[in-house]
Amino acid sequence: MRTTGILVRKRLTWLFLFCAFALSGLVFRLAWIQFVHGDDLQKMAMDVRMREIPVEAMRGNIYDRNGKELVTSVSVDSVYALPHQVGDQGKTADILAPVLDMDREKLFKILSRRSSYEWIKRKVPAVVAAKIKELKLQGIYMVEESQRNYIHETLAPHLLGITGVDNQGLMGVEKNFDEALSGEPGKILVEHDAAGRKLPDPIHKYIPPQKGNSLVLTIDETIQYFVERELDNVVDRYQPKLAVVMVMDPKTGEMLAMGNRPTFNSNDWKNVPKSVWDRNPAIWYNYEPGSTFKIITASAAVNEKTVKNDDRFYDPGYVKVADRNIHCWKAGGHGSQTFEEVVMNSCNVGFVEVGLGLGKDRFYKYVRGFGFGQTTGIDLPGEAKGIVIPEKNVTNLNVATMSIGQSIAVTPIQLLRATAAVANGGLLMKPLVAREILDNKGNVVKKFEPQPEGRIMSPETSAQVRGLLENVVAKGTGINAFIEGYRVAGKTGTAQVVGEHGGYVSGRYVASFSGFAPADNPRFALLVMIAEPQGGVYYGGVVAAPVFQAIARDILHYMKIPETPGLVKPKDPLTWYEPPRVEVAVPNVVNYPVSEAMRILRQAGLSIQTTGEGSIVYGQVPEGGAKVMNGTTVLLDLSPPRAPDGGEKVTVPNLTGLTVEEAGDLLEELGLHLETVGTGLVEKQSPAPGTGVDRQSTVRLEFRPPGINEPSGPESAPPVMSWEYIMD
């Protein structure tokens, strides 16, 4: 018994020691958790209990160079739900859906989700937000967000850009400077229990967002207004496919204005076709510059000293290079003339000789030096490089045609920058759209200084070329850009449009004018580019030069630049040309697709107006064959005629020359079926155009392959064609 008692006491002792050790371990562990990891664990527990609702930051403002506010942000309410707090999801959806103009079933699905919170609708109008607040629906809350407000809705929208629903920049400077403008988002924290229920006295924490920095642009609001006004006038008068006007300070590279047509309302961009707002034609559109590129040819030749102002050239009306005849715009040519007159008259033959005199190597030295074939580096997204034939593939014929602005494609910003280099003494400047970034207190965070990218010509060459271009305006092809009291310099350009599959498209032109003022001390460079003007007038000197004149005159007065006394427009300029009014026969375009009918009428020099809606021309006034003056408007009726018996008859359109895709889309729209024979373009069709057939009838089309000798597209080399060049 004694032995048993000792054994029990020993066991109790060990058990006590074990319990004491275990308790000590637990105490140590609790102390370790409490004092070493307590803060981290408390934070983790808080994270589990807290529901986080993001609050976006207000974007910084955007100002013009003079501090005028162009873009700001305004407070708006957004609606969100905490689904676990919504009592009757169906009833809530019934009440809330009509107020928010939402689909009831979609809203019900949102309210039924098992999540901490759900956005219902972002950035609702103030009147809608007020109604929701009055309803006091369980689990439905509002949070203040910001919405971008473009103060002048259609002022430079492509340059300023737009923002998305999350306040992120989508294009323009809004996208390029998104990081600076965005700011730091905030959040709302609300405490809940493990089941997701709101506690009686919860922790409620608001972490405010930090507003983004502001951006000061180089744009001058007043000059931008001049540009927008004249672009509206261009659209009213010529209905072009595209139009671009840009103004640059040649000494700094700062953009003073940038306008495009078509345009859009920045505050309502979602209701505009993507093709209008998605790309900025000023930095994206590739086109053959035509005679405005002669600025580059003249600058290169003068700087290389391969030509002097009094060197003489003879223009018989054409020049043969390789196996091609390159014609001058003037029938019979200009005869004997000096280089100064070659520039003034925009003589193609003279410029071809000047380009060939430079040779491939020296000519390409300036093509590359002026920045063609590469982006300018402007702080805007989506810039194109233009198209330049690789130097190793260049022939004398290519040099000849590039000398007069063909066989090369440029962007408007490239050509304006090159013109500015001629104006400023020979320095190629990087285009700038931003001057500085400011913090919320107005302090300068970052300043954008002018960036010279190399000297292209000597100051002496620049002065000589400025004088040559001043003659173009004073008494040459650019007389319509002349401004009394001011010395203006520039160059006109009229070029045909290159088709998607190569070759020039008949009846489609790009009219342009690139220049600067005052000619002796340029304060601004200005480019006007009008693509595919309608109405039968398309000359750069007639369409683009007056636009330059109107804007430049207002800028000169706005800048308070003093006039030069006695400087008046010559009564009898040497080479002024007024496009003739001639009688033309109206083509018959009834039963043609609208796009093809418009092309045919434009080619004939006629304006177009449509009535009704549809893809086929069912009638026209004047009728086909009528004799009218060029520029006359032809009214096209697109409304399908009703069948006499009230049946579903449709008229078979003229499909000649269309691809299988184009013909198929058109017939499908009319409710007709397509039967094809061969490949290529439509050559024959049955039934004949104008035939009335029942819907669901079949139209048989015979296709022919395109010619094997068609010119190559602009990606390889814009084609050279022997044709009578039009007046610049």
Phi, psi and omega in degrees: 000322180294321181295321180296319180296319179296318181297319179296317180297322179296317180296319178296322179298313179296322178296319178297315180298319180296316180295321179297319180294316180296319180295320177299319178298318180295319178298316179298317181295317178297318178297319180298314180295317185290315189264334182264311184253008185302313183297318181295316181292323178296321179295319178297318179296321179295321179298323179293322184276340186269143172251128186255125178245116184290147175233112184289153180279153176280130180291152178291161180282162174238131183239159172277180186297338181260011177085010178281132184287124179255322183221136176219181177236140179241152181281136175221163180259142172242147185256132176223165181231148167255095190307324182291344179265347181285121183289283180259100184298322181295314180294319179298318179296321180299321183282318190277327185304310181294329180293319181269359182056048181244158174292130185298317182294321178297316179295320179299319179298321179296315182290341183267358182288150178265079181217166183290319176203157180220134171289137175258306177206132183267141169055066181273155177300156184300321181294325178291318179299321180296320179296319181294320179297324179293330182291328179052052180283138181293130178083000179253125185229166178238147174225142181279127174235186179236152179230138182290136179233115178269109192299316176252099198303327184243023179267112177050048184295324180293326180283311181295320179090191182217167177234156179270187184294333178266018178066022178268143180291132182252334179198173178064203180292336176301323180277316186292330180246032184300318183297318180289324185278336192291319185080188181251124181292153176251193180197159175246128180247127179233132183276138177226164177276185185297333181272003179086011181271144180291132181283156181300319180231070189282160170285128181231113186237133179245117177257106187291147176285159178254120181300145181287167176289159178262156183239129176256122183269168174276348183295140173257118185304319182294315179295324177298323177296320177302316182295312181298320180300312182289329176295322175299319178296321178298315180297316180299323187271322190242348182045057184286163174291316178217153171212138181225134172226128179225146178233134182228144169281111187294337183280332183245342185082004181286132176282125179267337178196152177207113181230149181224155167225135005290160181234187182203166177273116184298330180278354183223037187293336182294337180264016179245141177306141182301327181298338181278316187261346189284336182229146179258104184302333182298332181240359185244324189291123176264131179207155174285125188284343183065217190290345175297337179286346178296341172302318181290315180300314180296317181298317180298313183294318180293318182291327178275358179060033175270355179209148175239161185302326184264005174297141185257147178228151177242127182244103177276001181115347178198164173220138182263125177232122187057239182253018184242145171261121176257117186269156171272159181291336182266121179302128181085350176082178181263355181071212181280132181204156176279169177298323177302320178285328176302314179293315183299321182270357184053047185284116181297315183299316179298318181289329175298316179296321178296316179296316179294328177294329176290321185084162186301312187296311181290324179297315181290335175303321181274328174302313179288320183298324178280357173094013179281146183084007178211157181288155180277343182085013178300145185281059176220142182282151172090021182286137177265163183264347191080182182228119178233132178298132177307136187302326181293340182261000187283136175249172176300324179297320177297317178299318181298313183286326176294330180299334179250015172088019173247170180062019175212140178242134182235169171255156179305319182293326177296314183291322178296317179298320179296318178297320179296325178295322176295322184288326190267004180108003174114007180264130175274119184254146173286129178294135180241141173242349181241137177262315182196161175248132182245144174277184185292346178261002179089006179280145180285118177272320180210139179241137181258109183271154175303142184235094174294139182244017176132152177268127183263330181208164179284157175302327179295318177297316180302315181297320181294316181292323176302319178296319178298318181286333175294323176297325179302320182278322184289324185207022180237211186290346181260023185301333180288353175263359182296137178235117182299132180093355182224144176272116184241141179233149178172183183216135175276164176204136174223118184226149175282158180270134177277132180287166181298331183251021180093164181080154179276142181270118182298135176084002180240126187225162171240119177259136184211162173211130179233125183197192183202166180201155341297152187296327183277336178211076189300129176258342177204151171247144188220131178241132173241124179229120182236110185267125174058057174293147179256167177105003176087356177246126186215009182286140178300321180290339182260320185269313188269322184301317178298328177294316176303313183301313183297317181288314182299320180300314181293323179295316180300318178290320180297322178280357179058042177277125184294147179282159173264113184301141174081002181271100183237160182292132179297143180287331184227074179301149188296320187227048177276145184223124175257120182302132185289150170268115184237157179274133180229156176270131180287121177295148176273112183244015177296136182077005175272151169301148185303314183299319180290322178298318180295320179298316182295318181291319177298319179300328179278359178082028183247150175274166187225139171221139183245154174225143184083180180232137179161180183251356184236144175274118181257350178192159180210150176221123358294159179288163178302136179096345180293146179265121180221170176277147178301145184095349179296145180272130176257126180270122180254128179263117183258004182277123180298134178288151178278141177291143182304323183268009180078008181283185184259050178283143174232155181265129179288124181281167174278114185253007183303131176088356180274158174280169180296325179293315181296316180295318181297317179297319182293316180293322178297321179296328181272356180081027180246154179262159185242133172237126186246150173225118179086188180224163177113234182246151181296126177250321180224154178214152178214126002294165182290157177303139179092351180286136176272124181228164177286151172300152183074006174288162181255134176251125181265126181239133175253128184253154174235144178294148176295156182300141183286345181256020179296146181297155178284163182282174184293342180294330178267306177187119177305137189290156175255131182231144176270105182211165181281107184296139181279164183291138177279000000 
